[in-house]
Amino acid sequence: MNIKTATIDDSQRIHQIALAAFSRDQVPKRLIDEQLAAGRVTYLLAEVDAQAPATADFKEGAVEGTQVVGFLSYRAILDEVDLSFLAVDPAFQGQGIAHQLMQAFCEQNNERKAYLEVAENNVSARHLYEKFGFEIYARRDGYYHDGQTAILMEKNL
C-alpha cells in the first residue's frame, strides 16, 4: 500500500469512495474539486495494487497498476488541523487502510493540535481515533441529519 497526496485528477475516485462509504452524499464532487483546486484542503489517498479484489466500478479509478481505495481529508491552519473525512471503499474495509491513513495524517501534522468529530454510533471510527490517542472533549446532541450525537475529539500530535 502507498499513501500519496491527491491531485485534481483524483477527485472522481474520491467522490466514488465517499458515496460508497457514507450513507449520503456528504462530500459532493464539486466540493472536492474546489478544495483540491484551491489547495486549502489536503486529501491523502491510500493506493493498492490494481490486482487486489475490487467492486465492479473500482477499476475506473486504477492508474498505472494502482487503485485508490481510501482517503482522508484535512485542513491545517497554523498550529491546528481539522480532520474532515476518512473513508475506505467498503470492498477494502477491515484491512488496516484507515489505520495507515491516520498514521500518515499524524506524521504529516506533527506538533499540531488535531480536532475531529465523529458520530456517536460510529463505533469502529471512534475506536480507531482512540487508538491514535484522540480524546473526547465535547458532544453535540442531535447534530447529524439523522439525529445522531456528534462526538468531538482532540489530540496534540
C-alpha positions in Angstrom: 0.0 0.0 0.0 1.1 3.5 -0.8 -0.2 6.8 0.8 0.0 9.9 -1.5 -1.4 13.4 -1.7 -4.3 13.8 -4.1 -4.5 15.9 -7.2 -7.5 17.2 -9.1 -7.3 14.1 -11.2 -8.2 12.0 -8.2 -11.5 13.8 -7.4 -13.8 11.4 -9.2 -12.4 8.4 -7.3 -12.5 10.3 -4.0 -16.2 11.0 -4.7 -16.9 7.4 -5.6 -15.4 6.2 -2.3 -17.3 8.8 -0.3 -20.6 7.7 -2.0 -19.9 4.1 -1.2 -18.7 4.6 2.3 -21.2 7.2 3.6 -25.0 6.9 3.8 -25.5 10.0 1.8 -23.5 12.4 -0.5 -21.6 14.1 2.4 -18.7 15.0 0.1 -20.1 16.4 -3.2 -17.8 16.2 -6.2 -18.0 19.9 -6.7 -16.7 20.5 -3.2 -13.8 18.0 -3.7 -12.9 19.8 -7.0 -13.0 23.2 -5.3 -10.9 22.1 -2.3 -8.2 20.4 -4.5 -8.1 23.4 -6.9 -7.7 25.9 -4.1 -5.2 23.9 -2.2 -6.7 24.6 1.2 -7.7 21.0 2.0 -5.3 18.1 1.8 -6.6 14.7 0.6 -4.4 11.7 1.5 -5.1 8.7 -0.7 -4.4 5.0 0.0 -3.5 3.1 -3.1 -3.1 -0.7 -3.5 -2.0 -2.9 -6.3 -4.7 -2.9 -9.1 -4.8 -6.7 -8.9 -6.4 -6.5 -5.5 -10.1 -7.6 -5.3 -12.4 -4.8 -6.3 -16.0 -3.7 -6.6 -17.5 -3.6 -10.1 -16.8 0.2 -10.5 -13.5 0.1 -8.7 -11.2 -0.4 -11.8 -12.3 3.0 -13.1 -10.0 4.6 -10.5 -7.0 2.5 -11.4 -3.8 4.3 -12.6 -0.6 2.5 -13.7 -1.2 -0.6 -11.7 -2.6 1.0 -8.6 -6.1 1.9 -7.5 -7.3 4.3 -4.8 -9.1 2.5 -2.0 -9.5 5.2 0.7 -9.0 8.8 1.5 -8.6 11.2 4.5 -9.1 14.9 4.2 -7.9 17.7 6.5 -7.4 21.4 6.7 -4.3 22.8 8.5 -4.3 26.3 9.8 -1.2 27.5 11.7 -0.8 25.1 14.7 -4.2 23.4 14.4 -5.5 20.7 12.0 -9.1 19.7 11.4 -9.7 16.1 10.2 -12.7 16.3 7.9 -13.3 12.9 6.3 -11.9 9.4 6.5 -13.4 6.8 4.1 -12.4 3.4 2.8 -14.1 1.6 -0.1 -16.4 -1.0 1.5 -14.7 -3.7 -0.5 -11.5 -3.0 1.3 -12.6 -2.2 4.8 -11.1 -4.2 7.6 -7.6 -4.4 6.1 -5.9 -1.6 8.0 -6.3 1.0 5.4 -7.9 3.6 7.7 -5.1 2.9 10.2 -2.4 3.7 7.6 -4.2 6.9 6.5 -4.4 8.0 10.2 -0.7 7.2 10.7 0.2 9.3 7.7 -2.1 12.1 8.9 -0.4 12.2 12.3 3.1 12.1 10.8 2.3 15.0 8.4 0.8 17.1 11.2 3.4 16.6 13.9 3.4 19.3 16.6 -0.1 20.5 15.7 -3.3 20.1 17.7 -5.8 17.9 15.8 -9.6 18.0 16.0 -12.3 15.8 14.6 -15.9 15.0 15.0 -17.5 11.5 14.7 -21.0 10.2 15.0 -21.6 8.6 18.4 -22.8 5.4 16.8 -19.7 5.0 14.5 -18.0 2.7 16.9 -15.3 1.5 14.5 -14.2 5.1 13.7 -14.2 6.1 17.4 -12.2 3.0 18.3 -9.6 3.9 15.6 -9.3 7.5 16.8 -9.0 6.4 20.4 -6.1 4.0 19.3 -4.4 7.1 18.0 -4.8 8.9 21.3 -7.7 11.2 20.5 -9.9 12.1 23.5 -13.4 13.3 23.7 -13.8 17.0 24.7 -17.4 17.7 23.9 -20.7 16.3 22.5 -23.3 17.9 20.2 -26.6 16.2 20.8 -28.8 15.8 17.7 -26.1 17.2 15.5 -26.4 15.0 12.4 -29.3 14.8 9.9 -30.5 11.5 11.4 -30.5 12.9 15.0 -27.2 11.3 16.0 -24.9 12.9 18.5 -21.6 14.2 17.3 -18.5 13.4 19.5 -15.8 16.0 19.3 -12.3 14.7 19.8 -8.8 16.2 20.0 -5.2 15.3 20.3 -1.8 17.0 20.5 0.2 15.4 17.6 
